[in-house]
Amino acid sequence: MVDASESARRGPYAKTASRRAEIIASATAIFSTHGYQGGSLRQIARQLDLGLTTVMHHFPTKVALLAAVLDQEDSSDPDAEERSRRDGFIPMVIGIVERNLRRQELVRMFSIISAEATHPGHEAHAWLVNRYAAVTASYLDLIAYDRAAGRITTDRDPELLAGIVVSGWEGIQIRWLADGTDPVEAMRTLLVDLLRPA
């Protein structure tokens, strides 16, 4: 049984989490429709019938809100690692690339913030560095798993391969956004050449 003091502590936290979720959902819709440059914190506040200061209490800048939107999009596919272990790393990655074809504006926003956040003084720099580290570590494990399972035959260092997959994927996405080059075929070619499936 939860005592009254614990319940009181949870109340404001639950409200804060709920409000953040509402703001992120609104931002996702607005950024997806109008793009990162076309959407604004004021627009998001208006859509939710909130004051701008309320939105900025949770997300002081538009970049901070965009990072939260992108983090949520990443976490919206929690079974990716499980699918990789079951079906293989290459099919899992290709599945995400195909999914991203339906999320073009979100991919564009990620590309914009990634380029801007490479500067060490940028407010999203730490977010970007941490994201690269987490994704690379995950891919390293999954590539090593596939090699141990005999699915891929490469003898190259899994950490190096994981980094190349992440970097290559981002370059392929930018080319797709710029001129429509098929990202699925390009990514499949990269993965097959790098990992040499059995």
C-alpha positions as CSV (number, residue, x, y, z in Angstrom):
1,M,0.0,0.0,0.0
2,V,1.3,3.5,-1.0
3,D,1.4,6.0,1.9
4,A,0.1,9.5,1.4
5,S,3.5,11.1,1.3
6,E,4.7,8.8,-1.4
7,S,1.5,9.4,-3.4
8,A,2.0,13.1,-3.1
9,R,5.6,12.8,-4.4
10,R,4.4,10.7,-7.4
11,G,1.6,13.2,-8.3
12,P,3.7,16.1,-9.6
13,Y,6.1,13.7,-11.3
14,A,3.3,11.9,-13.1
15,K,1.9,15.3,-14.2
16,T,5.3,16.5,-15.4
17,A,5.8,13.2,-17.3
18,S,2.3,13.5,-18.8
19,R,2.9,17.1,-19.8
20,R,6.2,16.3,-21.4
21,A,4.6,13.5,-23.4
22,E,1.9,15.8,-24.7
23,I,4.5,18.4,-25.7
24,I,6.6,15.8,-27.5
25,A,3.5,14.4,-29.3
26,S,2.5,17.9,-30.5
27,A,6.1,18.7,-31.6
28,T,6.3,15.4,-33.5
29,A,3.1,16.3,-35.4
30,I,4.1,19.9,-36.1
31,F,7.7,19.2,-37.0
32,S,6.6,16.3,-39.3
33,T,4.0,18.6,-41.0
34,H,5.9,21.9,-41.2
35,G,9.5,20.8,-40.8
36,Y,11.9,21.8,-38.0
37,Q,12.4,25.3,-39.4
38,G,8.6,25.7,-40.0
39,G,7.5,24.6,-36.6
40,S,7.9,26.7,-33.5
41,L,7.5,26.5,-29.7
42,R,4.7,29.0,-29.9
43,Q,2.8,26.9,-32.4
44,I,3.2,23.8,-30.1
45,A,2.0,25.9,-27.1
46,R,-1.0,27.1,-29.1
47,Q,-2.0,23.6,-30.2
48,L,-1.9,22.4,-26.6
49,D,-3.6,25.6,-25.3
50,L,-0.6,26.2,-23.0
51,G,1.5,29.3,-22.3
52,L,4.9,29.4,-24.1
53,T,6.5,29.6,-20.6
54,T,5.0,26.2,-19.8
55,V,6.4,24.6,-22.9
56,M,9.8,26.2,-22.2
57,H,9.8,25.0,-18.6
58,H,10.0,21.5,-19.9
59,F,12.0,22.2,-23.0
60,P,14.0,25.5,-22.8
61,T,14.9,25.5,-26.5
62,K,13.5,24.1,-29.8
63,V,16.7,22.0,-30.1
64,A,16.1,20.4,-26.7
65,L,12.5,19.5,-27.8
66,L,13.7,18.1,-31.1
67,A,16.2,15.9,-29.3
68,A,13.3,14.6,-27.2
69,V,11.2,13.9,-30.3
70,L,14.1,12.0,-31.9
71,D,14.8,10.0,-28.7
72,Q,11.2,9.0,-28.6
73,E,11.2,8.0,-32.2
74,D,14.2,5.8,-31.4
75,S,12.5,4.2,-28.5
76,S,9.3,3.6,-30.5
77,D,11.0,0.5,-31.9
78,P,12.0,-1.4,-28.8
79,D,12.2,-4.8,-30.5
80,A,14.9,-4.0,-32.9
81,E,17.7,-5.8,-31.1
82,E,15.4,-8.8,-30.5
83,R,14.6,-8.9,-34.3
84,S,18.3,-8.7,-35.1
85,R,19.1,-11.7,-32.9
86,R,16.2,-13.6,-34.3
87,D,16.5,-12.7,-38.0
88,G,19.9,-11.2,-38.4
89,F,21.5,-7.8,-38.3
90,I,21.2,-7.0,-42.0
91,P,17.4,-7.7,-42.2
92,M,16.9,-5.6,-39.0
93,V,18.7,-2.6,-40.4
94,I,17.0,-2.9,-43.8
95,G,13.6,-3.0,-42.0
96,I,14.4,0.3,-40.2
97,V,15.6,1.9,-43.5
98,E,12.3,0.9,-45.1
99,R,10.4,2.3,-42.1
100,N,12.2,5.6,-42.4
101,L,10.8,6.0,-46.0
102,R,7.5,6.8,-44.3
103,R,9.2,9.3,-41.8
104,Q,11.0,11.5,-44.2
105,E,10.6,14.7,-42.3
106,L,11.8,13.2,-39.1
107,V,14.9,11.8,-40.9
108,R,15.5,15.3,-42.3
109,M,15.3,16.8,-38.8
110,F,17.7,14.3,-37.5
111,S,20.1,15.1,-40.3
112,I,19.9,18.9,-39.6
113,I,20.4,18.6,-35.8
114,S,23.3,16.1,-36.3
115,A,25.1,18.4,-38.6
116,E,24.6,21.4,-36.3
117,A,25.5,19.5,-33.1
118,T,28.9,18.5,-34.4
119,H,30.2,21.8,-33.0
120,P,31.4,21.2,-29.4
121,G,29.6,24.4,-28.2
122,H,26.2,23.4,-29.6
123,E,23.6,22.7,-26.9
124,A,22.8,19.3,-28.5
125,H,26.5,18.2,-28.8
126,A,26.5,15.9,-25.8
127,W,23.2,14.4,-26.9
128,L,24.7,13.6,-30.3
129,V,27.9,12.1,-28.9
130,N,26.0,10.0,-26.4
131,R,23.6,8.8,-29.1
132,Y,26.5,7.8,-31.4
133,A,28.1,5.9,-28.6
134,A,24.9,4.0,-27.6
135,V,24.0,3.1,-31.2
136,T,27.6,2.0,-32.1
137,A,27.8,-0.1,-28.9
138,S,24.5,-1.8,-29.7
139,Y,25.5,-2.5,-33.3
140,L,28.9,-3.8,-32.2
141,D,27.1,-6.4,-30.1
142,L,24.7,-7.4,-32.8
143,I,27.4,-7.7,-35.5
144,A,29.5,-9.9,-33.1
145,Y,26.4,-12.0,-32.4
146,D,25.8,-12.6,-36.1
147,R,29.4,-13.5,-36.7
148,A,29.4,-16.0,-33.8
149,A,26.1,-17.4,-35.2
150,G,27.8,-17.9,-38.7
151,R,25.4,-15.4,-40.4
152,I,28.2,-13.2,-41.6
153,T,31.7,-14.1,-42.6
154,T,33.7,-10.8,-42.2
155,D,36.8,-11.0,-40.0
156,R,37.0,-7.2,-39.5
157,D,36.8,-5.6,-36.1
158,P,33.1,-5.4,-35.1
159,E,33.6,-2.0,-33.5
160,L,35.0,-0.6,-36.7
161,L,32.2,-2.1,-38.7
162,A,29.5,-0.7,-36.3
163,G,30.9,2.8,-36.8
164,I,31.0,2.4,-40.6
165,V,27.4,1.2,-40.6
166,V,26.3,4.2,-38.6
167,S,28.2,6.7,-40.7
168,G,27.3,5.1,-44.0
169,W,23.7,5.0,-43.1
170,E,23.6,8.7,-42.3
171,G,25.3,9.6,-45.6
172,I,22.9,7.4,-47.5
173,Q,19.9,9.1,-45.8
174,I,21.2,12.5,-46.7
175,R,21.6,11.5,-50.3
176,W,18.1,10.1,-50.3
177,L,16.7,13.4,-48.8
178,A,18.7,15.4,-51.4
179,D,18.0,13.6,-54.7
180,G,15.8,10.6,-54.0
181,T,18.5,8.0,-54.4
182,D,17.1,4.6,-53.2
183,P,18.3,4.3,-49.6
184,V,17.2,0.7,-49.2
185,E,19.3,-0.6,-52.1
186,A,22.3,1.5,-51.1
187,M,22.1,0.3,-47.5
188,R,21.8,-3.3,-48.5
189,T,24.8,-3.0,-50.8
190,L,26.8,-1.4,-48.0
191,L,25.9,-4.1,-45.5
192,V,26.5,-7.0,-47.8
193,D,29.9,-5.7,-48.9
194,L,31.0,-4.9,-45.3
195,L,29.6,-7.9,-43.5
196,R,29.7,-10.6,-46.2
197,P,26.6,-12.7,-45.3
198,A,27.1,-16.4,-45.4
